[in-house]
Amino acid sequence: MLGVMQTHLCISATARAAGDPGYRTTIIRSACATRDLPDGNGGVIDATVPHAVALSELADAFATIVDAPTAWAR
């Protein structure tokens, strides 16, 4: 199970690397987060967007995404 800051970086890299040798990672949605990101044009992307996108990408191929109550039932 993973939970830490920077969903789009640390969580994503760890879950993907764990998949290389065949581990299946469980990520607790509320135990990770990210920060607002610069959009490259002088604006800001709200943190909820990269967080949701990163979790969606990971759920597609690398991890099971769960909410905290269901994590402990596994």
Stockholm file with secondary structure:
# STOCKHOLM 1.0

chainA/1-74         MLGVMQTHLCISATARAAGDPGYRTTIIRSACATRDLPDGNGGVIDATVPHAVALSELADAFATIVDAPTAWAR
#=GR chainA/1-74 SS CBCCBCIIIIIHHHHHHHHTTTCCEEEEGGGCBCCCEECSSSCEECTHHHHHHHHHHHHHHTEEEECHHHHTTC
#=GC SS_cons        CBCCBCIIIIIHHHHHHHHTTTCCEEEEGGGCBCCCEECSSSCEECTHHHHHHHHHHHHHHTEEEECHHHHTTC
//
